[in-house]
């Protein structure tokens, strides 16, 4: 049910290494056409960019501070987009508060909540509770989007697919900056905008150049994904059949046809080599670690924590996780599930001790899908994990990842009818969220497995 790049992206997001994409799913929304602001002479074709008139400020409600009725000429604004589920947003908020205080009376900071999961009173309460929890760390005006108006007219129009994202609007009502508020030059740009010394013409030219480069990268990425969609079914079948010679042959052929598939092919290549030539498998890992980084350490650790591998790989994975934390201490609170996964693969008794020591349901929910995915877990533990996962589906807003794990747990326990019902709901959610075609195809195959029973 997973292709390595998508899984790694999700994994690295969860430890705060990359910006968070919309909760709605893997497909990025198409840019909405830019509306014509009242003060602008005419609407502009193409994406919203630096130098354009800022869209109207149309929020659903003010959660804290405000209200700010509109973006007025003669004033400078920072409009930042965030969500409760976004780890990097939480980390950025205190920095925005510091800047808001430093520029009090010179620039108005507005945090707009977008891309939330769910709807209704439960959602509104979650946003309110988050803002209350942040307290003085989130000390600027905060608003909620309504019907995705701000998400569409600002974020999607500017082709911003990740949060946090911020827009600096100058005193003429023009956008001076679009990007991550944590960028090194963000505050410098804001100071120059406030002082009226920012070279907007040069910034616009730079933004257009970067947009062209990004478009080229995205075209290349789309071509790579198309090549992977073509090659992956046969490769995945060979992996499933443990036909390692075929896996390597298919991987070599796929990369010869599409060199950009190298990252996609790491997992099948590693699994094949780990089973047939451990020395070459180690060489593959060593090559990936030639340039030490948090990402290379974590990607390799995830690879080496796969089911069915010799325990020496998961032991090495633990070492790499430690090295990743040493390089970037801020990820330490988020690597627990990865450590647990590695431990589970070579010392199940110790992993069970970690499970039993988890103090809150939330901690256990993070570990539960890992236990379900592991082969050889005893029935009593699996039933305990199943009960934990069932709680996530009661009332409020269901947890999609937990639902997928719950369906597998039901299947392993022989509760096939419940497995089918639960997984069908998950698959419907994935379809509505715009999940990739290959993911949905694999999901349909999983559903058939559940329908067929053991």
N, C-alpha and C positions, 0 to 999 in steps of 0.2 A: 504493500500500500504506500510505499514512499519512494521517491527518486531522491538521490543523495543531495543535489543542490538545493531543492526546496526544503528538505528536512534540515540541512545545515543552516540555511538562512533563518528558519524559524528558531533553531537552537541558539544561534548566535544573537538573535534579537532578544531572546529570553534572558541572556546574561548581560544585555545592555551594550553590545559591541557595535550595533548598527542602529540607525533610526528605525522607528516602527512604522509599518505600512498600515493602511486602513484595516480595521477589523473585519470589513466586509468580505475579504477573500483575496485570492492570489491574483485575480485579474485587475489590473489598474483601470480605473474608470477613464473613459474617453474625455478629453478636455471639453468643457462646456464652452459655448461661444460667449465672448465677453459682452456683458450688457453695457449699454451706453449710459455712463453717469450723467446726471443732470448738467454738471458743469463742463462736460467734455463736448467738443465740437461735433464728433461723430464716432460711431463704434469702429473698432479696429478688427480686421480679420486676423485670425491666428491667435496663438496663446497670449495670455496676459504676461507682460514682461516689464523689466525695469524701464522707466521713462513713460509708461502708460499712466493714464488717470486711474486712481484707485477706485475700485467698485464701491457701491454704497454699503454702509454699515447697517445690516438688517439682521439683528439677533432676535432670538425667541424671548429670552428673559435675562435679567441681570441677577446673577447669583451673589455677587459681592461688589460693592462700590458702584460707580455709575449712578444713574444712567448716562451714557454718552449718546445723544440723539443722532448725531451725524459727525462726519469728519469735516471740520471747518477749515476753510482757507486761513492761512496765517498761523496755523498750529501744526506741530509735528506729532506723529503718532507711531507707536509700535503695536502692530496687530499680530498676536502670536496664537498659533493653533495647537491644541493639546487634547489628550484624552486620559481618562482615569486609568486605563489599562496599559498606558505607555510608560515603561520604565525610564527611558531617557528624558521624557517630559518631566517626570517627578524630579529628576536630578537637575534639570535646567531651571525649574521654577524659582528656587532661592536666588539663583544668579540674576534672573529677570527682576526679582524684587530689589536686589541690591542696585541694579541699574536704574530702576524706576525711582528709587529714593535719591540716587545721585543726580538724576535729571528732573527732579520734581519742579514743576512750574515751567519746564522747558520742553518736555515731551510727555504725552499721555500714553500709558501702557494698558493694553487691553488683551486679556487672555480669552480666546473663544474656544469653548469645548465642542469638539466635532467627533464624528466617526465612532460613536458609542454603540455598544451592543445592546439589544433589547429596546424596550419602549415603555411608556406609561409611568405611573408613580414610582415603581421600583427603580427605574433608570434615573429619574429626577432626584430621588433620595440618594442614590449612589453618588451622583455628581455633587450634591449638597454636602454629603458626608465627607467626600474627598477634600473639598475646599475648606470645610471646618477643621479637618485633620491637619491640613497644611498650615492653618492659622496664619501667624505673622510671616511665615516663609513665603506665603502667596499674598503679598500685600499690594495689590493693584486691582483695577477693575476686572471682573470676571463675568463672562456671559455664556449662555447656552445657545447653540445653533438651533434653528427651527426648520424642519422639513429640508435639512441639508442645504439651505440657501447660501450660507456663508461658505460651506465646503465646496459648493459648485461654483459660485461666482468668484471666489478667491483661490482656493486650493486647486481644484480641478482645472479652472481656467488658466492657472499658472503652471499646470502640469507638475504640481507638487504632490508626490505620492507617499511621502513619509512625514512623520511628526517627531519632535517639535519642528515647526516651520514658522518663520517670522517675516513680516513685511514692514519696512520702514516707509512711511508716507511723509513726504516733505511739505513745507508750508504752502506750496502751490497745488497740493492735492495729487502730486505725482509719486509713483512708486520709485523709491531710491534703492531699495535692496529687497531681495527675495532669497531666503535660505535658512540655514540653521542658526538660531540665536546664540549658539555656543562657538561660532566661528571666531577665529583669533581677531579679525578686523571688524567685527560687528560693532563694538562700542566706538571704535575710531570713526567708522562711517557715520554712526548716529551723531557723534560730536560735530563732524563736519557738516552734516545736514542741518543741525540746529544752528550752527554758526553761519549757514548760507554759503559755505565754501566748498560744498561737495560738487565734483565734476560729474554731473549727471550724463552728459553726452558720452564721456569716456566709459562710464559705468554701463550705459546702454549698449555701447559697442562690445564691451567685454561680455556682457550677458548674452548678446546675440551669438558671439563666437562660441561661448560655452554651450549654448542651446544647440548649435549646429553639431558640435562635437558629441553632445549627449544623444542627439538624434541618430548619429552614425553608430554610436555604441549600442543603442537600443535596437537598431536595424540588425546589427551583428548578433545581438542576443536573441532576437526573434528567429534569425536564420539557424542559430545553434539549437534553440528549443525545437524548431521544426525537424532538424536532423536527428535530435534525440528522440522525438516522438516516433520517427521512422525506425530508428535502430533499437530502441529500448524493449519493445515487446519480445523480440527474439533473445536478446541478452538476458532479460528478466526470467524468461522461461528456462534458459540454460542454467542460470543461477539456482532457480527453484529445483531443477533436476540434478543439480550438483555435477553438471557436465563441464568440468573446469577447463578442459582443453577447448571445448567449443566456446566457452565464455571468452577466453583469451583470443581466439581466432576472430570472433565477432567484434571484440573490442578493437583489435588492431585494424580490421577492415573499416569500422565506423570512424575511427580517428583519421585514417588515411583519406577518407572521403570528406570528413569535416574536422579539421584540426582543432576547432574550438570546443570539441567534445571532451577534451582531456579531463576537465574537472568532473564531468558527469561519469566518466569511466573509471575514476579512482576506486569507487566502492567495488564494482564487479571485478576489477583487476586485482585489488587487494585480497578479496575473498578467495579468488581462484588461486593466487600465489600462496596465500597462507595455508591452503589445503594441499598444494602440490610442491611448492618450493619456498619454504619459510625464509630462506636467505634472500631471495629476490623480493619477497614481501617486505622484509626489513629494509632492503635497499630502497624500495618505493617510499616507505615512511621516512627514511633518512633524507631522501631527496626533497621531500615536502618540508623538512625541518631545517634545510640549509640556511634559510633566512628565518631565524626565530621570531615568532610573533604570537600574540594571543590567539589569533585566528588559526594559524598553522598548528599550534599545540592542541587547540580544542577540536579542530577538524580531524586530526590524527587520532585523538583520544576517542572520539565518537566512532571512528572506523574500527578501532581495535576493541571496542566494547560490543561488537555484534554477537548475536547468538551463534553457538556452534564452534567458536574458535578456541584454540588452546588457551589455558588460563594465563600463560606468559604474556599474551597480548593485553589482557585487561589489567594485569599488574603494571605493565608499562604505561597503560593509559592513565593510571593514577598518578604516576610520576609526571606525565605531561600536563595533567590538570594542575598539579602543584606548581609547575613552571609557569603556566599561564597566569595563575593567581599572583605569583611573584612578580611577573611583568606588569600586571594590572590589578592591584589589590581591590579595586572597587567591585570586581566581579565576584569576590569571595562569597558574599551572601547568596549568590545565585547558582553556584556550581554544585550544590548538594546533590541534586538528582543525577548529575553526571558521575559523581563519585560513587553514589549508591549503585548506579548501573554497572560500573566497573567492578565494584566489590561483589555484586550479585553473580557475576560471571565466574568468579574463582573461589568465592567463599560464601555459600548460601546461608550458612548458619550465622555468620557475622552480619550479613545483609538483613536477616530476620531480626537480629538484635537492634539494628538501626531502625527498622520499621516499628518495632515495639516501643522504641524510645521516642518516636515522633510524638510531640506533645499536643498538637492540634489537628483537627480534621483537615485543615488547609495543607499542612505539611504532608499528611498521608496521601492526599489527593495528588500531589506532585509525584509521589513515589509509586502510586498504584498502577498507572499504565506500564511502568517499567517491570513490575512484578508480573503483570498479566502477559507481557510479551516474552517472558523468560520460560524456557522449557524446563520441566522437572520440578515445578513448585508443588508442594504437597497440597492436598485438597482443603485442609483446614485453613491454611494461610490464604489460598485462593478465595475461599468463601468469605474470609475476613476482608480481603481486598474488595470483593464484589459488593459487600455491604457498604463499604466506604464510598464506592463509586455510585451506588444507588442513591445515596444521600444528595449527590450533586444534581440529580435529575428531579428532585422534589421541590415544587413551588418555585417562584421567582424565575430566574433565567437559567436554563440548562447549560451545562458545560460541554461543548461539542467534542473536545478531545477526550474528556472523560466518558462520553457516550460511546465513542468508538472503542475505547478500552473495555467498557462494560459489556458491549456486545460480544467481544472476544472472550471475556471471562465467562459469560453465560454459555457460550459454545463449548469452552473447555470443561465446564461443569455438566454438560449434557442438557442444558436448558435451551434447546434449539429455538423454540417458539419465541422466547423472550429475546434471544440473540437476533432473530430476523426482524422483529418489531423495532428493537432499539437501533439496529444498524440501518434500517430503512429510513428512520427519522433522521439519523446522522447524514445519510446520503442525500436526502431531500434538502437538508440544510446546506450541504456542500454545493449542490447544484444551484441553489438560490444565491449562494455567495460567489458564484463564478469560478469555482475550482477548475483547474486545468483538465482538459479532456482525458489525458492519460490517467490522472488520478481517479477520475470518475469511472473510467473503464476498469481499472483495478478494483475499485469499490464494488462495481457490479459483479465482478468475479468472486469477491469475498462474500457478497450477499448470496450468490448461488451456492457457495460452500456451506453457509449457514442453513440455507433452505434444504440442502441435501442431508444435513445432519451428519453425525459421526458414523 
